[in-house]
Amino acid sequence: MPTRSFEAIDPDYAQRVKESFYGQPFMRLVGGRLISVTPGHCEIQLPHKPELTQQHGYFHAGIIGTMADNAGGYAALTLTAPGKEVLTVEYKLNLLLPGNGKGLISRGRVIKAGRTLIVCQSDVFNVTENEEVLAATAIITLLPV
């Protein structure tokens, strides 16, 4: 499916996203990094840390869900007016593979930006030395507030 192009309402959307992302205590705690942000898109990277794993050594599903939610949320935020934020109303996460490797990359993109709701898709990839492998996908509905 081709990726849809969007235009940002706020010319300073990238700075606003960056400030919001790095202002999140949880993202600082887990070590997430904002890699790229363009209108309707966001990419986040998370290095492997033993503290983020479950009893079998895989990334915890909660961390994978967090990565999907954040990438979709910040993709949505790029299309809101100055002073607006977004809140997740709902998301559905499909875990396709255990989360493992050197880290995770989550890529979120806006599917539909409506007046009252924004719908996004996020894909979370396991990162190894040589490749990225799709580990999870999510559909996220957000409310601009």
Beta strands, then each sheet from edge to edge (+ up, - down):
strand 1: 33-38
strand 2: 41-47
strand 3: 86-95
strand 4: 103-113
strand 5: 118-127
strand 6: 132-144
sheet 1: 1+ 2- 4+ 5- 6+ 3-
end
